[in-house]
């Protein structure tokens, strides 16, 4: 059985320690802030994520780009030349063209390296939801699954990966077309905090409106209670938009209510955070479904 490398992108929002532990190759995503373009590495080597959120809070606007074909080629080819196969687990096709680009590059490189296997899987996930799918995929690889078996496992389990978000600033959803200008204005006045999730097609969908920040955080955990499976065997991921205290509150609720095996907390990276905004909190776990 040929060896293989798992590759993903930095929208997984994995910590540097987890990237090292999992031995995955993370392709940095690109964003532009204040006229300067940066790459989002897990170790924040180009710009600290905290500074990005501070600048977004001060009114700066960031734009983002998908990974291009040249970057995919330059990432994949060295592994193929070493005789390794590749499984790429990519950012949701419902939110970016990155996955489709990876698929085209894989087709081209398969023709160039006919003895090698390049499989690309659409995670239908975002932020540490994508990260949690990668995390669990590595556990399956370490248990001895072949690349074909692991690809099938990802496809079979990606829609069990539940994402529950709440945002603190409705104006970021307004810029992305998720809410109207009037809804953002009145929602802000009334202290409305929307709760959203990622659906089975990988799209970000508003689900309900909650009045009050603490209530919206509790709502994330309440949604977990409805669909989570075998929580005591799970590692749960929580990501935040420069709101560590709120993320820790959610983690404590999850631990006390479900007795999960482990929790990891990290920033929502600049690429996704540019669209979700400061104060966003997201909770990720495996359940019966994404709903």
Secondary structure, DSSP 8 states (H G I E B T S, - for coil): ---EEEEEEGGG---HHHHHHHT-EEE-EEEEETTEEEEE-TT--SS-HHHHHHHHHTT--EEEE---HHHHHHHHHHHHHTT-EEEEEES-TTT-SHHHHHHHHHHHHHHH-TTS-EEEEE----HHHHHHHHHHHHHHHHTT--HHHHHHHHHHHGGGEEEEEE-S-HHHHHHTTSS-HHHHHHHHHHTEEEEEEE-TTS-EEEEEEEESHHHHHHHHHHHHHHHB-SGGG-EEEEEESS-HHHHHHHHHHHHHHH--SEEEEEE--HHHHHHH-TT-EEEEEEBSS--
